[in-house]
Amino acid sequence: MADEPTLWISGHLAEKIRSHGSETYPHECCGALLGRDSEMESQDAVREVLGLFPLINRRDDSPRNRFSVTAEDVREAEKAARERGLEVIGWYHSHPDHPAQPSQYDRDHAWPWYSYIIVSVQNGAPQEMTSWRLNDDRREFSPEGIEIRHRAAV
């Protein structure tokens, strides 16, 4: 779909997200996406992931199907982004033994504007990886294309 926003990410960073999901299986992994939005002359705004900030899933009551981060985690991610001249542009997490589709819980705890990468991890092996953005009215997510790039855009 031509109107679908696209998230650029290197193969290396995509693999790090997949690996994080495998390492934490059967619990959900989580982390921040560091990067920037940029304007291209012949294209709409492009969002580019240039780094990751892995976090610890703070959820102790149901880490297999939920993740939680603290306000301090968010501040640390924002600080790490600033130190690299970037911003927090989104979040990633895994869905152990479930599809890479946002859940109702994901929608209830998401914020508009951010990109949300979800990687499905089946029996410890990473599978499909998708990205989503919560609509401004917070009623649903819209899909966001993922473009794996061999090198970062300038």
Secondary structure, DSSP 8 states (H G I E B T S, - for coil): -TTS-EEEEEHHHHHHHHHHHHHHTTS--EEEEEEEEE--TTSS-EEEEEEEEEE-----S-TTT-----HHHHHHHHHHHHHTT-EEEEEEEEEETS-SS--HHHHHH--TTSEEEEEEEETTEEEEEEEEEE-TTSS-EEEEEEEEESS---
